[in-house]
């Protein structure tokens, strides 16, 4: 009995030693694992935080560069204007600046025009304001000057943009105005400095090249002192970083990222040198707001790993004790337990597989609409292209039959216009999604606008024998100020859809009504576009304004479209501060309601004489005109020459901007009436050629009209053309009626007003 007890005690001691050895071994392995992975995990989190900072601040910097670029465009336009104005005295210049400020409504944007003479004095619309305090910026007479200052009589920070005039203005009193531009309150940029990703807990400072503060976007001063670089050098840096490394990277790449501790708080910061302004930005955010989800996820994974290791260790120890104590019978029990664990793991794997399948289903659904869009595009683009190529073959066969040739030409024109509409839809949607749609506001008549819609869609409605009723109610303010081109696109989309999805002989109605409003500046308008066509299901009404969506049934599948038109329409309406709603029922028709607030145009009277009537009275304005044309594509040049010849005009073709500049400088006054300028050309592009022509010594350098005739058809392209000194912009493919209307508009205005003429594109929607 005693031996048995001793044996039992000995075995118990052996069990304890084995168990203790297993526990020690597992703890050592676990500690080693945590130690080895800790440095790797910290490095991984640090790199992820820097990557997130790069992604977020990169977009903010791009937005700021766009804003700076827009300011320089403003300055270029204003320099072109003041150089072409006869100013004799300081009072003349002040009155001129006051007129421009009122015309462009600069006061609403806190923009002030600024002129600087050769003695360092600066002038605003109030006259001479004193000597520029930051005179060192003018050393060596740079072409452009941009900096932040508070020299304009107050302590508020202002951003200054000045351009050296190509032709300085000499006043009678002896002053020579060398620089001209504008300044604006820096607080106007605060909206670009905030960051939703960090819940606006970031701070942004604008510095000069030496690190001195110029502006703080946050009222709280995180960095004490005037020189930020001095403070950054003294900060405690982490992860092997230092200010010397950061400064070196800034000088090499123009941007650098780092991580350091300031006053006991860990921060991530980025230094960025702006391209469009002589500024250095520092973007500072507490580390606890950077990549918080990534940090939580990594910590959660580590907890799961440690928990799993502990559970595994307990299981191993339990298995060893069980094997030693119960031998064979206990081994069977262990096998059962292992089987139960395997079942648990299988269940977890099954659940993980189901979660993965659900995620795949969501991703597939998210991409399905774009897949459908690509399928529609393959069909819709090939359809007009097939017609164009097929009819081209027929033209070769029936070249001698004049009647068939005319018929084929009309069909090619219809197919080409349809193809152009599809391309414009896709490009418009890409610009809207990128947030780069630019609006251009001007005065126009609501009555004339509605009449033009009637004219545009008259032939389509006539072909389908439909009835089109226009109702105008309570229009108290006929003249408004808005983006007429984009408004035309909105209602063209709605009316085009109404015509397409309404049967022959159906009814279409357009209601324009001015609603009651308490504002003396803005008028509220309500527009209804309704029809008695095929209508829409309730499910499709919930997605009609989403991109790439189209109703699917046997009737609508026969109607071509990109599925982008209504998405474009909604985005344009909302960008103008309006709303759009739809009410529809299958088989009963649809009704779209648009509500918009439009600014009331001042000092405008109703003009009942339409431009079309004036055009008819003037006859063919192209007859006998002589053009100097820049076009590097030989086929396009041949087509342009023949089209002008048909209208009774002549033209001289130049292959690039350098050639057209030489041809103009060598011409005598009266040799050419106008210049048609392509933009994208080798050797010298159209913008450079236009600026060179305007600077030349030719007596017609600033008078001869220049029309941009280019495939660059977006709003920023139009602004670039006007900033370069062109009078008007016509988008390719060029229609002779549009070109004739542009020339007539320039001639009626004496060639002094810039014109933007773009043909209305009716989107093929839904």
C-alpha positions in Angstrom: 0.0 0.0 0.0 2.8 2.4 0.9 4.7 1.6 -2.3 1.5 2.2 -4.2 1.1 5.5 -2.4 4.7 6.4 -3.1 4.3 5.5 -6.7 1.2 7.7 -6.9 3.0 10.6 -5.3 6.0 10.1 -7.6 3.7 10.1 -10.6 1.9 13.2 -9.3 5.3 15.0 -9.0 6.1 13.9 -12.5 2.8 15.2 -13.8 3.4 18.5 -12.0 6.9 18.8 -13.5 5.5 18.1 -17.0 2.7 20.6 -16.6 5.0 23.2 -15.2 7.5 22.7 -18.0 4.8 23.0 -20.6 3.5 26.2 -19.0 7.0 27.7 -18.9 7.7 26.7 -22.5 4.4 28.2 -23.7 4.9 31.4 -21.8 8.4 31.8 -23.1 7.3 31.2 -26.7 4.3 33.6 -26.3 6.6 36.3 -24.8 9.1 35.9 -27.6 6.4 36.1 -30.2 5.0 39.3 -28.7 8.4 40.8 -28.4 9.4 40.1 -32.0 6.2 41.3 -33.5 5.8 44.4 -31.4 8.4 46.4 -33.4 7.1 45.1 -36.7 3.5 46.1 -35.7 4.5 49.5 -34.6 6.4 50.0 -37.8 3.4 48.8 -39.8 1.0 51.2 -38.0 3.4 54.1 -38.5 3.7 53.4 -42.2 -0.1 53.1 -42.5 -0.6 56.4 -40.7 1.8 58.1 -43.1 0.1 56.6 -46.1 -3.3 57.8 -44.9 -1.8 61.3 -44.3 -0.5 61.2 -47.8 -3.8 60.2 -49.4 -5.9 62.7 -47.4 -3.6 65.7 -47.6 -2.8 65.1 -51.3 -6.4 65.8 -52.3 -6.5 68.9 -50.0 -3.3 70.2 -51.7 -4.8 69.6 -55.1 -7.9 71.5 -54.2 -5.7 74.4 -52.9 -3.6 74.4 -56.1 -6.9 74.6 -58.2 -8.0 77.6 -56.1 -4.6 79.3 -56.6 -4.8 78.5 -60.3 -8.2 80.1 -60.4 -6.8 83.2 -58.7 -4.1 83.5 -61.3 -6.7 83.1 -64.1 -8.6 86.1 -62.5 -5.3 88.1 -62.4 -4.5 87.3 -66.0 -8.0 88.4 -67.2 -7.8 91.6 -65.1 -4.3 92.4 -66.5 -5.6 91.9 -70.0 -8.6 94.3 -69.3 -6.6 97.1 -67.6 -3.9 97.0 -70.3 -6.5 97.7 -72.9 -8.0 100.6 -70.9 -7.0 104.2 -71.3 -6.0 105.5 -67.8 -4.5 108.9 -67.3 -4.7 109.6 -63.6 -4.8 107.8 -60.2 -8.5 108.9 -60.0 -9.2 107.3 -63.4 -7.5 104.1 -62.2 -9.5 104.1 -58.9 -12.8 104.6 -60.7 -11.9 101.8 -63.1 -11.1 99.4 -60.3 -14.3 100.4 -58.5 -16.3 99.6 -61.7 -14.6 96.2 -62.1 -15.2 95.4 -58.5 -18.9 96.1 -58.8 -19.2 94.3 -62.2 -17.5 91.1 -60.9 -19.1 91.4 -57.4 -15.7 91.1 -55.8 -16.9 92.5 -52.5 -19.0 89.4 -51.9 -15.8 87.3 -52.2 -13.8 89.8 -50.1 -11.5 90.4 -53.2 -9.9 93.8 -53.7 -8.1 94.9 -56.8 -4.5 96.1 -56.3 -2.0 98.0 -58.3 1.7 98.8 -57.5 3.9 101.4 -59.1 7.6 101.5 -59.7 8.2 103.4 -56.4 6.6 100.7 -54.2 3.3 102.6 -53.7 0.1 100.5 -53.9 -3.3 101.6 -55.0 -6.9 100.3 -54.5 -10.2 101.6 -55.6 -9.9 104.1 -52.8 -6.7 105.6 -54.3 -3.1 105.6 -53.0 -2.9 103.5 -49.8 0.8 103.9 -49.0 4.0 102.0 -49.4 4.1 98.2 -49.7 5.6 96.8 -46.5 6.8 93.5 -48.1 8.9 95.2 -50.7 11.6 92.4 -50.8 9.1 90.4 -52.9 9.6 92.8 -55.7 13.4 92.4 -55.9 14.7 91.3 -59.3 11.2 92.2 -60.9 9.6 88.7 -60.9 6.9 88.0 -63.4 4.5 86.8 -60.7 4.3 87.6 -57.0 2.2 85.7 -54.4 2.6 86.0 -50.7 0.6 86.4 -47.4 0.6 89.8 -45.7 -1.4 92.0 -43.4 -0.1 95.3 -44.8 -3.5 96.5 -45.9 -4.2 98.8 -42.9 -5.5 95.9 -40.7 -4.0 93.0 -38.9 -6.0 90.5 -40.9 -4.0 88.2 -43.1 -4.5 88.6 -46.8 -3.3 86.5 -49.8 -1.7 88.7 -52.5 -1.5 87.8 -56.2 0.3 90.3 -58.5 1.4 89.9 -62.1 3.9 92.1 -63.9 2.1 93.9 -66.7 3.4 93.2 -70.2 2.7 96.9 -71.0 3.2 99.1 -67.9 0.6 101.9 -67.4 2.1 105.5 -67.4 0.0 108.0 -65.6 0.2 111.8 -66.2 1.5 112.4 -62.7 4.6 110.3 -63.6 3.8 107.0 -61.8 4.3 103.8 -63.7 2.1 100.9 -62.8 4.2 97.8 -63.1 2.2 95.2 -61.2 -1.5 94.5 -61.1 -3.6 91.9 -59.4 -5.7 91.3 -56.3 -5.7 90.4 -52.6 -8.3 88.4 -50.6 -9.0 87.7 -47.0 -7.1 84.4 -46.0 -10.2 83.3 -44.1 -11.8 82.5 -47.5 -9.4 79.5 -47.6 -10.5 78.1 -44.2 -13.0 75.7 -45.9 -10.0 74.1 -47.7 -8.0 73.6 -44.6 -10.5 71.6 -42.6 -10.5 67.8 -42.9 -13.6 65.7 -42.2 -11.4 62.6 -42.0 -9.8 64.0 -38.8 -13.1 65.6 -37.6 -11.5 69.0 -38.2 -9.1 68.5 -35.3 -6.2 69.5 -37.6 -4.4 72.9 -37.8 -2.8 74.5 -40.8 -0.2 77.2 -40.8 1.0 79.1 -43.9 4.8 79.9 -43.7 7.3 81.8 -45.7 10.4 80.1 -47.0 12.2 80.7 -43.7 9.5 79.2 -41.6 7.9 82.3 -40.2 4.1 82.3 -39.7 2.0 84.1 -42.2 -1.5 82.7 -41.3 -3.1 80.3 -38.8 -6.3 78.6 -39.9 -7.1 77.7 -36.3 -7.7 80.3 -33.5 -5.7 78.1 -31.1 -1.9 78.4 -31.4 -0.5 74.9 -31.2 3.0 76.0 -32.2 4.2 78.8 -30.0 6.6 81.4 -31.4 6.9 83.1 -34.8 9.3 80.7 -36.5 7.7 77.2 -36.9 11.0 75.6 -38.2 12.7 76.5 -34.9 9.9 74.8 -33.0 10.0 71.7 -35.2 13.8 71.3 -34.7 13.3 71.1 -30.9 10.4 68.5 -31.0 11.1 64.9 -29.9 10.9 62.8 -33.1 9.8 59.1 -33.3 10.6 56.1 -35.5 14.1 57.3 -36.4 12.9 60.5 -38.0 14.3 64.0 -37.5 13.6 67.6 -38.7 16.9 67.5 -40.8 15.5 64.4 -42.7 12.1 66.1 -43.1 13.7 69.4 -44.3 15.9 67.6 -46.8 12.9 65.6 -48.2 10.9 68.9 -48.5 13.7 70.6 -50.5 14.0 67.5 -52.8 10.3 66.6 -53.3 8.4 69.7 -52.3 6.5 67.7 -49.6 7.5 65.7 -46.5 5.8 63.8 -43.7 7.0 63.2 -40.1 5.9 62.2 -36.6 7.0 64.0 -33.4 5.9 65.0 -29.9 5.0 68.6 -29.0 4.2 69.7 -25.4 3.6 66.0 -24.4 1.2 65.3 -27.4 2.2 63.1 -30.3 1.5 64.7 -33.7 1.7 63.8 -37.4 2.6 66.7 -39.7 3.2 67.3 -43.4 5.2 70.2 -44.9 4.1 71.2 -48.5 5.5 73.9 -50.8 2.7 75.2 -53.0 3.4 75.3 -56.8 1.0 78.3 -57.6 2.1 80.5 -54.6 5.2 81.2 -52.7 3.8 79.5 -49.6 4.9 76.6 -47.4 2.0 74.8 -45.6 2.3 72.7 -42.4 -0.7 70.4 -41.8 -0.6 69.3 -38.1 -3.0 66.7 -36.5 -2.8 64.8 -33.2 -1.8 61.1 -33.7 -4.9 59.8 -32.0 -7.0 61.0 -35.0 -4.8 59.4 -37.7 -5.8 56.0 -39.0 -7.8 55.2 -35.9 -9.6 52.4 -37.5 -6.4 50.7 -38.6 -4.9 51.0 -35.1 -8.1 49.5 -33.6 -8.0 46.7 -36.1 -4.4 45.8 -35.4 -4.9 45.9 -31.7 -8.0 43.7 -32.0 -6.1 41.2 -34.1 -3.2 41.1 -31.6 -5.8 40.4 -28.8 -7.3 37.6 -30.8 -3.8 36.1 -31.4 -2.9 36.2 -27.7 -6.2 34.9 -26.7 -5.9 32.1 -29.3 -2.4 31.3 -28.0 -3.6 31.1 -24.4 -6.5 28.9 -25.3 -4.2 26.7 -27.3 -1.8 26.4 -24.4 -4.6 25.4 -22.0 -5.8 22.8 -24.5 -2.3 21.4 -24.9 -1.7 21.2 -21.2 -5.1 19.5 -20.6 -4.4 17.0 -23.4 -1.0 16.1 -21.9 -2.5 15.6 -18.4 -5.3 13.6 -19.8 -3.0 11.3 -21.7 -0.7 10.7 -18.7 -3.5 10.0 -16.3 -6.1 8.0 -18.2 -3.9 6.4 -20.9 -5.9 4.5 -23.5 -9.4 5.4 -22.3 -8.5 9.0 -21.8 -6.9 9.0 -25.3 -10.3 8.1 -26.8 -11.8 11.0 -24.8 -9.2 13.3 -26.1 -10.0 12.2 -29.7 -13.7 13.0 -29.1 -12.7 16.4 -27.8 -10.5 17.0 -30.8 -13.4 16.0 -33.0 -15.6 18.5 -31.2 -13.0 21.2 -31.8 -12.7 20.3 -35.4 -16.5 20.7 -35.7 -16.3 24.1 -34.1 -13.5 25.1 -36.5 -15.5 23.8 -39.4 -18.5 25.8 -38.2 -16.4 28.9 -37.9 -14.9 28.3 -41.4 -18.4 27.8 -42.8 -19.5 31.1 -41.2 -16.4 32.8 -42.6 -17.1 31.4 -46.0 -20.7 32.7 -45.8 -19.5 36.1 -44.8 -17.0 36.1 -47.8 -19.8 35.1 -50.2 -22.0 37.9 -48.9 -19.1 40.4 -49.3 -18.6 39.1 -52.9 -22.3 39.4 -53.6 -22.2 43.1 -52.4 -19.1 43.8 -54.5 -20.7 42.1 -57.5 -23.9 44.1 -57.1 -21.8 47.3 -56.8 -20.1 46.7 -60.1 -23.1 45.3 -61.9 -24.5 48.7 -62.9 -21.2 49.7 -64.4 -21.0 46.3 -66.2 -24.5 47.0 -67.6 -23.3 50.5 -68.6 -20.3 49.1 -70.5 -22.7 46.6 -72.3 -25.0 49.5 -73.2 -22.1 51.5 -74.4 -20.8 48.6 -76.6 -24.2 48.5 -78.2 -25.0 52.2 -78.3 -21.6 53.3 -79.7 -21.5 50.5 -82.3 -25.0 51.3 -83.5 -24.2 54.8 -84.9 -20.7 53.7 -85.9 -22.2 50.8 -87.9 -24.5 53.3 -89.6 -21.6 55.6 -90.4 -19.3 52.9 -91.9 -22.2 51.3 -93.7 -23.5 54.5 -95.3 -19.9 55.4 -96.2 -19.7 52.2 -98.3 -23.1 53.1 -99.9 -21.7 56.6 -100.7 -18.8 55.0 -102.7 -21.3 52.8 -104.6 -23.9 55.6 -105.4 -21.5 58.5 -105.7 -23.1 59.6 -109.0 -26.6 59.7 -107.6 -26.9 63.2 -106.1 -30.3 62.6 -104.4 -29.0 59.4 -102.6 -25.7 61.2 -101.7 -27.7 64.0 -99.9 -29.9 61.4 -98.2 -26.8 59.4 -97.0 -25.1 62.7 -95.8 -28.2 63.5 -93.6 -28.1 60.0 -92.1 -24.4 60.2 -91.4 -25.0 63.6 -89.7 -27.8 62.1 -87.5 -25.6 59.1 -86.5 -22.6 61.4 -85.8 -24.7 63.7 -83.6 -26.0 60.7 -81.7 -22.5 59.4 -81.1 -21.3 62.8 -80.0 -24.2 63.0 -77.5 -23.2 59.6 -76.0 -19.5 60.8 -75.6 -20.7 64.1 -74.1 -22.8 62.2 -71.5 -19.9 60.1 -70.3 -17.5 63.1 -70.2 -20.1 65.3 -68.4 -20.6 62.6 -65.7 -16.9 62.2 -65.2 -16.5 65.9 -64.7 -19.4 66.0 -62.2 -18.0 63.1 -60.2 -14.6 64.7 -60.1 -16.2 68.0 -58.7 -14.8 70.1 -61.6 -18.0 71.3 -63.2 -17.6 75.1 -63.6 -20.7 77.4 -63.8 -20.7 80.6 -65.8 -23.4 83.1 -64.9 -25.0 85.8 -67.2 -28.2 87.7 -67.6 -31.0 86.1 -69.7 -34.7 86.2 -70.2 -36.8 83.3 -68.9 -39.4 84.0 -71.7 -36.7 83.8 -74.4 -35.3 80.7 -72.7 -38.6 78.8 -72.9 -39.2 79.9 -76.5 -35.8 78.5 -77.4 -36.8 75.1 -75.9 -39.9 75.2 -78.1 -37.7 75.9 -81.1 -35.2 73.2 -80.3 -37.8 70.4 -79.9 -40.3 71.5 -82.4 -39.1 69.2 -85.2 -38.9 66.1 -82.9 -42.4 66.6 -81.6 -43.7 67.3 -85.1 -42.2 64.0 -86.4 -44.0 62.0 -83.6 -47.2 64.0 -84.1 -47.2 64.9 -80.4 -48.8 68.0 -78.7 -46.4 70.3 -76.9 -48.1 72.8 -74.5 -46.2 75.6 -72.8 -47.7 77.5 -69.9 -46.2 80.6 -68.2 -47.8 81.8 -64.9 -47.1 84.8 -62.8 -43.7 85.6 -64.3 -43.0 88.9 -62.5 -39.2 88.9 -63.1 -38.4 87.9 -66.6 -34.7 88.7 -66.6 -32.5 86.6 -64.2 -28.8 85.9 -63.8 -27.8 82.2 -64.0 -25.9 79.6 -65.9 -28.0 79.5 -69.0 -26.0 76.7 -70.8 -26.4 74.2 -67.9 -30.1 75.2 -67.4 -30.6 74.4 -71.1 -29.0 71.0 -70.6 -31.3 70.2 -67.6 -34.5 71.0 -69.5 -33.2 69.5 -72.8 -32.7 66.2 -70.9 -36.2 66.3 -69.4 -38.0 67.2 -72.6 -35.9 64.7 -74.7 -36.9 61.9 -72.3 -40.6 63.0 -72.4 -40.5 62.9 -76.2 -38.7 59.5 -76.4 -40.9 57.7 -73.8 -44.2 59.1 -75.1 -46.1 57.4 -77.8 -47.0 59.0 -81.2 -49.8 61.5 -80.8 -49.1 61.9 -77.0 -49.2 65.1 -74.9 -46.2 66.9 -73.4 -46.5 69.9 -71.2 -44.0 72.5 -69.9 -45.1 74.8 -67.0 -42.9 77.7 -65.9 -44.2 79.5 -62.8 -42.7 82.2 -60.5 -43.6 81.4 -56.9 -44.0 83.7 -53.9 -40.7 84.7 -52.3 -39.6 87.0 -49.4 -36.3 87.7 -51.1 -35.7 91.0 -53.0 -32.6 89.5 -54.7 -33.7 86.0 -55.7 -36.8 84.8 -57.4 -38.2 81.3 -57.0 -39.2 79.4 -60.1 -41.1 76.1 -60.4 -40.9 74.1 -63.6 -43.0 71.1 -64.5 -42.2 68.7 -67.4 -45.1 66.2 -67.8 -46.3 63.7 -70.3 -48.8 60.9 -70.8 -46.3 58.3 -72.0 -45.3 54.9 -70.7 -44.4 56.0 -67.2 -42.1 54.2 -64.6 -42.4 51.6 -61.9 -42.1 52.6 -58.3 -38.9 50.6 -57.9 -37.2 52.4 -60.9 -38.3 55.8 -59.5 -36.0 55.1 -56.5 -33.0 54.7 -58.8 -33.7 56.9 -61.8 -31.3 59.6 -60.6 -28.4 57.1 -60.1 -25.7 56.8 -62.7 -25.7 54.0 -65.2 -29.4 53.0 -64.5 -32.1 52.4 -67.1 -35.5 50.9 -67.0 -35.5 47.4 -68.4 -38.6 46.2 -70.4 -39.5 45.3 -73.9 -40.3 48.8 -74.9 -37.5 50.8 -73.2 -34.8 48.4 -74.4 -35.4 49.6 -77.9 -34.6 53.2 -76.9 -30.9 54.0 -76.9 -29.2 55.8 -74.0 -26.3 55.8 -71.6 -28.3 55.8 -68.3 -26.4 59.0 -67.3 -28.8 61.8 -68.4 -30.9 61.9 -65.2 -27.9 61.6 -63.0 -26.3 64.6 -64.8 -29.6 66.5 -64.5 -29.9 65.9 -60.7 -26.3 66.8 -60.1 -26.6 70.1 -62.1 -29.9 71.0 -60.3 -28.4 70.4 -56.9 -25.2 72.3 -57.7 -27.4 75.3 -58.5 -29.0 75.0 -55.1 -32.3 73.5 -56.5 -34.3 70.3 -56.1 -35.8 67.8 -58.6 -38.5 65.3 -57.9 -40.5 62.8 -60.1 -44.0 61.4 -59.9 -44.9 58.6 -62.3 -47.1 55.5 -62.8 -46.7 52.8 -65.4 -48.9 53.5 -68.4 -50.0 56.9 -67.0 -47.0 59.1 -67.8 -44.4 61.0 -65.7 -44.1 64.5 -64.2 -40.7 66.0 -63.2 -40.7 69.1 -60.9 -37.7 71.4 -60.7 -37.5 74.2 -58.1 -34.7 76.8 -58.5 -33.8 80.2 -57.0 -32.4 82.5 -59.6 -30.9 85.9 -59.0 -32.9 88.8 -60.3 -31.1 90.7 -63.1 -30.8 94.4 -62.4 -31.7 97.2 -64.9 -32.9 94.8 -67.6 -35.9 95.4 -69.8 -37.9 92.9 -71.8 -36.6 92.6 -75.4 -39.2 91.0 -77.6 -37.1 91.0 -80.7 -35.3 87.6 -81.0 -31.8 87.0 -82.1 -33.1 84.7 -84.9 -35.0 87.6 -86.5 -31.9 89.8 -86.4 -29.9 87.0 -88.0 -32.3 86.7 -90.8 -32.2 90.4 -91.5 -28.4 90.4 -91.6 -28.1 87.6 -94.2 -24.9 85.5 -94.7 -22.3 87.2 -92.6 -19.5 84.9 -93.8 -19.7 86.1 -97.4 -16.5 87.7 -98.5 -14.6 87.3 -95.2 -10.9 86.2 -95.1 -9.7 84.0 -92.2 -6.3 83.1 -90.9 -6.7 79.6 -89.5 -4.4 77.4 -87.2 -5.1 73.7 -87.8 -2.4 70.9 -87.6 -4.7 68.1 -88.8 -4.6 68.0 -92.6 -8.1 66.4 -93.0 -9.7 68.9 -90.6 -7.9 71.7 -92.4 -9.3 70.5 -95.8 -12.8 70.2 -94.4 -12.7 73.7 -92.8 -11.4 75.2 -96.1 -14.3 73.7 -98.1 -17.0 74.6 -95.6 -15.8 78.3 -95.6 -15.6 78.2 -99.4 -19.3 77.1 -99.5 -20.2 80.1 -97.4 -18.3 82.4 -99.8 -15.3 82.9 -97.4 -11.5 82.4 -97.9 -8.9 81.1 -95.4 -5.2 80.6 -95.1 -4.1 77.4 -93.1 -1.1 77.3 -90.7 0.1 74.1 -89.2 1.1 75.4 -85.8 1.1 78.5 -83.5 4.5 79.7 -84.6 3.5 79.7 -88.3 0.2 81.6 -87.6 2.2 84.2 -85.6 4.6 84.8 -88.5 1.7 85.0 -91.0 -0.1 87.6 -88.9 3.0 89.7 -88.3 3.8 89.7 -92.0 0.2 90.6 -93.0 -1.0 94.1 -93.8 -4.1 95.6 -92.1 -7.2 94.3 -93.9 -5.6 91.0 -95.2 -7.5 89.0 -92.6 -10.8 89.7 -90.9 -10.5 87.1 -88.1 -8.3 84.4 -86.7 -9.6 80.8 -86.0 -7.2 79.3 -83.5 -6.8 75.6 -82.7 -5.4 75.0 -79.2 -3.5 71.7 -79.2 -0.7 72.1 -81.8 3.0 71.2 -82.1 5.8 73.8 -81.7 3.5 76.4 -80.2 0.0 75.8 -78.9 -3.0 78.1 -79.4 -2.8 79.8 -76.0 0.9 80.7 -76.5 0.2 81.9 -80.0 -2.7 84.1 -78.9 -0.6 85.7 -76.2 2.2 86.3 -78.6 -0.2 87.9 -81.2 -1.6 90.2 -78.5 1.9 91.3 -77.5 3.1 91.8 -81.1 3.8 95.3 -82.6 1.2 94.8 -85.4 -1.3 97.6 -85.3 -4.2 95.1 -85.2 -2.6 93.0 -82.4 -5.2 93.9 -79.8 -8.1 94.4 -82.2 -8.3 91.5 -84.5 -10.9 88.9 -83.2 -9.5 85.5 -82.3 -11.9 82.6 -81.9 -10.8 79.4 -80.2 -11.9 76.4 -82.3 -11.0 73.3 -80.4 -12.1 69.9 -79.0 -11.3 71.1 -75.5 -14.9 71.8 -74.6 -15.0 72.0 -70.8 -15.6 75.2 -68.8 -12.0 75.5 -67.6 -10.9 75.2 -71.2 -13.2 78.2 -72.1 -11.7 80.2 -69.2 -8.1 79.4 -70.4 -9.0 80.6 -73.9 -10.5 83.9 -72.6 -7.6 84.4 -70.2 -5.1 84.0 -73.1 -6.8 86.9 -74.9 -9.3 85.2 -77.3 -12.7 86.7 -78.0 -14.8 83.6 -78.2 -14.7 79.8 -77.9 -16.4 77.3 -80.3 -16.3 73.6 -79.5 -15.4 70.9 -82.1 -17.0 69.4 -84.1 -17.7 72.9 -85.5 -21.1 73.6 -87.0 -21.2 76.5 -89.5 -24.4 77.9 -87.9 -22.7 78.1 -84.5 -19.6 79.7 -86.1 -21.8 82.2 -87.9 -23.7 83.0 -84.7 -20.4 83.6 -82.9 -19.0 85.9 -85.6 -22.3 87.8 -85.7 -22.2 88.2 -81.9 -18.6 89.5 -82.0 -19.3 92.0 -84.8 -22.4 93.3 -83.1 -20.4 94.0 -79.9 -17.6 95.7 -81.8 -15.2 92.8 -81.0 -14.7 94.0 -77.4 -16.9 91.4 -75.5 -15.8 87.9 -75.0 -18.3 85.3 -76.3 -18.8 81.7 -75.3 -20.9 79.8 -77.9 -21.5 76.1 -77.4 -24.1 74.1 -79.2 -26.7 72.5 -76.9 -26.2 68.8 -76.5 -29.4 66.7 -75.9 -28.3 63.8 -73.7 -29.6 60.3 -74.7 -30.8 59.2 -71.3 -32.3 56.3 -69.4 
